[in-house]
Amino acid sequence: MAFELPPLRYSNDALAPHISAETIEFHHGKHHAGYVKNLNGLTEGKPTASKSLEDLIGTASGGIFNNAAQIWNHTFYWNSMKAEGGGSPEGDLLAAIEKDFGSFETFKETFKKTGLGRFGSGYVWLVLDGDTLAVRDTLNAGNPLTDGQTPILTADLWEHAYYIDHRNNRGAYLDAFLGSLINWAFAAENFAAAR
Ligand code: MN3
């Protein structure tokens, strides 16, 4: 079966005004959909067509890796957000963040600083690395799975993620992501599944 574009869990205007319906129409409807179309074109009639995205992220290179990882990364990014998100995590995840970063505030500062420090396109992630939560960034389509780390949540840092709504101000976009958009229940599910 061909690779498919997963539908969003929310309507296109659910994240406004932080991320507008126009951004979602392009980012999900054109960019994310484009990676699916590209991967289907690259794998059609080949053994790679029946592999999982995780398999391709772990084993492929070049265009197949880039498009498979971009499909996975975008689905994970959409799920990392929700309408009226933000706030703070609870329970085990909050306790682990406080243990590994010192405080929730320090986590947020680290996430924003790391996202701002990523030169060019990529992602900033909260990951579980062994037994420790950490913030890291990846370049272009990079995914922490290739380094044996488990993604907990991510923010897309490509300009197409924020340019319509925040122009060049990646910091304002990251503030909105941290303050108003993060789906901490999704992060908690990933954290619980990884331990
Ligand atoms: Mn993107």
Boltz pocket constraint, residues with backbone or C-beta under 6 A from the ligand:
constraints:
  - pocket:
      binder: B
      contacts: [[A, 27], [A, 31], [A, 74], [A, 156], [A, 158], [A, 160], [A, 161]]
      max_distance: 6.0
